[in-house]
Amino acid sequence: MTVLIFIEGVSGIGKSTMVRMLTEELRAEGYRVQPYVEFDFTNPIDFYCTAYLPVPEYAALCKAYPDEADTLRQYTIPAGDVRLVRYYNDDTPLFDKPLRDELIRHEFCYHPAHLVSLEDYTTAYRHVWADFAKKIDHSFDYILFDGSLLHHPINDMMRNYHIRGEQAVPHVTTLLRALGGCERRIFYLETDNIRAQLTRAHLDRKQDVPTDEEIKFWETRHRNDRIVLANLDEDCTIYDVSGGKWNAVRDEIRKTLMKNTPCGGER
């Protein structure tokens, strides 16, 4: 059975790098691994640059743009009585204007102009996660996700709905329940100095030094993450990667996964 691996933690902690390196190392040992890192628009359970359209509005949009209706359907994800449409692949737009502008006006997660209710937000996610669970490609030993369980959804909920940690618990619990009996593991990376970690990450990415307001947001994010993790009926391993321990943590996670699935993917 395929195991879903969720690598979580605040921004700049090294989640994407962890997913990439674990993928390389596990593949080198003979495991079959599918990674999904941040901004991967093929990620089946995570969203960025995605429009939220009730079915009647989606149908009207397809009718209004008949020449692009096939492309719309290609990048559409059914979510109950809603259709989610991806309109960017990283920095590459998937649609020309004016259709792209119309999709941006219906953005689902990132600074949406028309915010759906928190209940509708969770419901759309639940449909997508449940559908993914039914269609998992079991030719893989592991599917690795970068921040798809906590990081991106809690960011959305904090920025758009101003939730506290306790209020995020029902959403995350709903996602895990939607996976049903799928085997999964959660690894949470943290540091004892978020300011230093985030500043170093920004400099490495050639970004501006984070402001006090940004630092405060991520410190609050960490507290909310911890509240959510403490209230989940799921096993989660929390690792402190402070003081140069990141590589040792990577080695421990890799060995843990290999121990659970010995002999190069044979159970």
VMD Tcl script that draws the C-alpha trace (Angstrom):
set ca {
  {0.00 0.00 0.00}
  {1.21 3.48 -0.87}
  {2.17 5.62 2.13}
  {1.37 9.33 2.10}
  {4.09 11.45 3.71}
  {3.31 14.99 4.88}
  {6.35 17.20 5.52}
  {5.17 20.21 7.52}
  {6.57 23.26 9.31}
  {6.68 27.04 9.07}
  {8.07 28.92 6.07}
  {11.81 28.63 5.52}
  {12.26 25.51 7.65}
  {13.34 23.39 4.66}
  {10.20 21.45 3.73}
  {10.68 21.59 -0.04}
  {14.36 20.69 0.23}
  {13.45 17.83 2.57}
  {10.94 16.45 0.06}
  {13.41 16.72 -2.83}
  {16.31 15.10 -0.97}
  {14.20 12.31 0.51}
  {12.87 11.59 -2.96}
  {16.37 11.34 -4.43}
  {17.67 9.17 -1.60}
  {14.68 6.82 -1.49}
  {14.73 6.39 -5.27}
  {18.42 5.55 -5.05}
  {17.46 2.72 -2.67}
  {14.94 1.37 -5.16}
  {11.75 2.91 -3.81}
  {9.09 4.31 -6.08}
  {8.41 7.88 -4.96}
  {6.14 10.69 -6.19}
  {6.99 14.12 -4.72}
  {4.83 17.26 -4.74}
  {6.61 20.45 -3.70}
  {5.27 23.96 -3.29}
  {3.83 25.53 -6.48}
  {3.56 22.15 -8.22}
  {0.29 22.66 -10.06}
  {-0.08 18.92 -10.58}
  {-0.44 18.42 -6.82}
  {-3.80 16.60 -6.55}
  {-4.71 17.89 -3.05}
  {-3.19 21.37 -2.81}
  {-4.05 24.63 -4.55}
  {-2.46 27.85 -5.71}
  {-3.77 30.12 -8.45}
  {-7.02 28.17 -8.47}
  {-10.48 29.59 -9.19}
  {-13.59 28.54 -7.24}
  {-16.74 28.35 -9.38}
  {-20.15 26.90 -8.49}
  {-21.29 24.57 -11.28}
  {-23.75 27.06 -12.89}
  {-21.05 29.78 -13.05}
  {-18.56 27.27 -14.41}
  {-21.00 26.19 -17.12}
  {-21.62 29.83 -18.02}
  {-17.87 30.43 -18.25}
  {-17.39 27.46 -20.59}
  {-20.23 28.78 -22.74}
  {-18.79 32.30 -22.78}
  {-15.36 31.02 -23.90}
  {-16.13 28.13 -26.28}
  {-12.68 28.21 -27.87}
  {-11.09 27.58 -24.46}
  {-13.72 25.23 -23.04}
  {-11.56 22.12 -23.64}
  {-8.60 23.74 -21.86}
  {-10.87 24.78 -19.02}
  {-12.02 21.20 -18.60}
  {-8.41 19.98 -18.73}
  {-7.46 22.08 -15.70}
  {-10.71 21.61 -13.77}
  {-11.04 19.66 -10.52}
  {-14.56 18.55 -9.52}
  {-15.38 19.32 -5.88}
  {-19.00 18.41 -5.25}
  {-21.20 21.18 -6.64}
  {-18.13 23.35 -7.25}
  {-15.43 23.34 -9.91}
  {-11.87 24.37 -9.08}
  {-9.86 25.61 -12.07}
  {-6.08 25.97 -12.02}
  {-5.00 28.95 -14.08}
  {-1.22 29.09 -13.57}
  {1.58 26.54 -13.80}
  {4.15 28.12 -11.51}
  {4.72 31.49 -13.26}
  {3.24 30.36 -16.58}
  {-0.40 31.34 -17.23}
  {-2.60 28.53 -18.52}
  {-5.13 30.91 -20.08}
  {-5.00 34.16 -22.00}
  {-6.82 37.30 -20.99}
  {-9.69 38.08 -20.52}
  {-10.48 34.53 -19.33}
  {-7.49 34.56 -17.00}
  {-8.71 37.80 -15.39}
  {-12.11 36.20 -14.88}
  {-10.51 33.21 -13.14}
  {-8.37 35.48 -10.96}
  {-11.55 37.23 -9.82}
  {-12.72 33.84 -8.55}
  {-9.45 32.94 -6.76}
  {-10.06 30.30 -4.10}
  {-7.21 30.62 -1.59}
  {-4.67 33.40 -2.12}
  {-6.10 36.85 -1.32}
  {-9.49 35.99 -2.85}
  {-11.55 38.93 -4.05}
  {-14.75 37.05 -3.21}
  {-14.20 34.96 -0.10}
  {-16.25 31.78 0.20}
  {-17.42 30.76 3.65}
  {-15.05 28.70 5.79}
  {-17.58 25.86 5.62}
  {-17.55 25.95 1.80}
  {-13.75 26.17 1.81}
  {-13.50 22.98 3.90}
  {-16.21 21.22 1.87}
  {-14.39 21.80 -1.41}
  {-11.16 20.48 0.09}
  {-12.95 17.44 1.51}
  {-14.36 16.46 -1.87}
  {-10.95 16.75 -3.54}
  {-9.10 14.79 -0.84}
  {-11.73 12.03 -0.80}
  {-11.54 11.73 -4.60}
  {-7.74 11.58 -4.43}
  {-7.93 8.78 -1.84}
  {-10.06 6.71 -4.24}
  {-7.64 7.19 -7.14}
  {-4.20 6.83 -5.52}
  {-1.64 5.30 -7.85}
  {-0.48 2.34 -5.81}
  {2.50 1.74 -8.06}
  {4.28 4.21 -5.73}
  {5.69 3.23 -2.37}
  {5.57 6.82 -1.12}
  {3.85 10.04 -2.13}
  {5.52 13.02 -0.48}
  {3.67 16.30 0.09}
  {5.32 19.62 0.93}
  {3.05 21.54 3.32}
  {-0.25 20.27 1.89}
  {-1.84 19.21 5.18}
  {-1.05 22.11 7.51}
  {1.13 24.72 5.88}
  {-0.97 25.99 2.99}
  {-4.48 25.44 4.42}
  {-3.65 27.09 7.76}
  {-2.00 30.01 5.95}
  {-5.22 30.49 3.99}
  {-7.39 30.21 7.07}
  {-5.28 32.62 9.11}
  {-5.05 35.26 6.37}
  {-8.57 34.94 4.99}
  {-10.65 33.85 7.98}
  {-8.47 35.05 10.90}
  {-8.76 31.70 12.65}
  {-6.92 30.52 15.75}
  {-5.35 27.11 16.13}
  {-8.44 25.54 17.72}
  {-10.57 26.73 14.81}
  {-8.24 25.07 12.27}
  {-8.57 21.64 13.88}
  {-11.92 20.73 12.25}
  {-10.58 21.53 8.78}
  {-7.40 19.45 9.13}
  {-9.35 16.63 10.79}
  {-11.78 16.67 7.87}
  {-8.93 16.30 5.39}
  {-7.44 13.32 7.21}
  {-10.82 11.63 7.53}
  {-11.38 12.13 3.80}
  {-8.30 9.95 3.21}
  {-10.09 7.05 4.88}
  {-7.81 4.10 5.49}
  {-4.88 5.45 3.45}
  {-1.63 4.88 5.31}
  {0.08 8.18 6.15}
  {2.81 9.74 8.24}
  {3.20 13.36 9.38}
  {6.64 14.84 10.03}
  {6.73 18.35 11.49}
  {9.94 20.41 11.36}
  {10.42 23.24 13.82}
  {13.11 25.55 15.20}
  {13.69 27.32 18.49}
  {14.36 30.62 16.67}
  {11.86 31.36 13.91}
  {13.25 34.85 13.32}
  {16.76 33.55 12.60}
  {15.47 30.65 10.48}
  {13.17 32.81 8.38}
  {15.79 35.54 7.93}
  {18.34 33.00 6.73}
  {15.80 31.48 4.33}
  {14.92 34.90 2.87}
  {18.58 35.74 2.32}
  {19.21 32.34 0.69}
  {16.30 33.05 -1.66}
  {17.60 36.58 -2.34}
  {14.48 38.07 -0.76}
  {14.15 41.07 1.53}
  {14.77 40.46 5.23}
  {11.42 39.57 6.83}
  {9.67 42.37 8.69}
  {8.68 42.22 12.35}
  {5.09 41.76 11.19}
  {6.06 38.75 9.06}
  {8.04 37.25 11.94}
  {5.06 37.70 14.26}
  {2.79 35.99 11.74}
  {5.05 32.92 11.51}
  {5.50 32.71 15.25}
  {1.72 32.70 15.56}
  {1.55 30.13 12.76}
  {3.87 27.85 14.69}
  {1.71 28.11 17.81}
  {-1.39 27.34 15.75}
  {0.33 24.36 14.10}
  {1.20 22.97 17.51}
  {-2.38 23.38 18.72}
  {-3.66 21.52 15.66}
  {-1.13 18.71 16.01}
  {-2.00 18.29 19.69}
  {-5.67 17.85 18.79}
  {-5.32 15.38 15.93}
  {-6.03 11.70 16.43}
  {-2.98 10.94 14.29}
  {0.64 10.04 14.93}
  {2.96 12.94 14.15}
  {6.70 13.07 14.67}
  {8.00 16.53 15.57}
  {11.66 17.30 14.88}
  {13.70 20.25 16.10}
  {16.04 21.17 13.24}
  {17.77 23.99 15.13}
  {21.53 24.18 15.48}
  {22.49 22.35 12.32}
  {20.35 19.27 13.01}
  {18.46 19.41 9.71}
  {20.60 16.79 7.93}
  {20.46 14.45 10.90}
  {16.68 14.77 10.91}
  {16.57 14.00 7.19}
  {18.62 10.87 7.78}
  {16.31 9.79 10.60}
  {13.18 10.29 8.49}
  {14.72 8.38 5.59}
  {15.73 5.48 7.85}
  {12.29 5.44 9.43}
  {10.64 5.16 6.01}
  {13.05 2.46 4.87}
  {12.50 0.51 8.07}
  {8.73 0.61 7.53}
  {9.14 -0.52 3.94}
  {12.27 -2.74 3.79}
  {13.73 -4.38 0.70}
  {13.28 -1.55 -1.76}
  {9.53 -1.18 -1.67}
  {8.52 -4.80 -1.03}
  {6.20 -5.23 1.94}
}
mol new
graphics top color blue
foreach p $ca { graphics top sphere $p radius 0.5 }
foreach p [lrange $ca 0 end-1] q [lrange $ca 1 end] { graphics top cylinder $p $q radius 0.2 }
display resetview
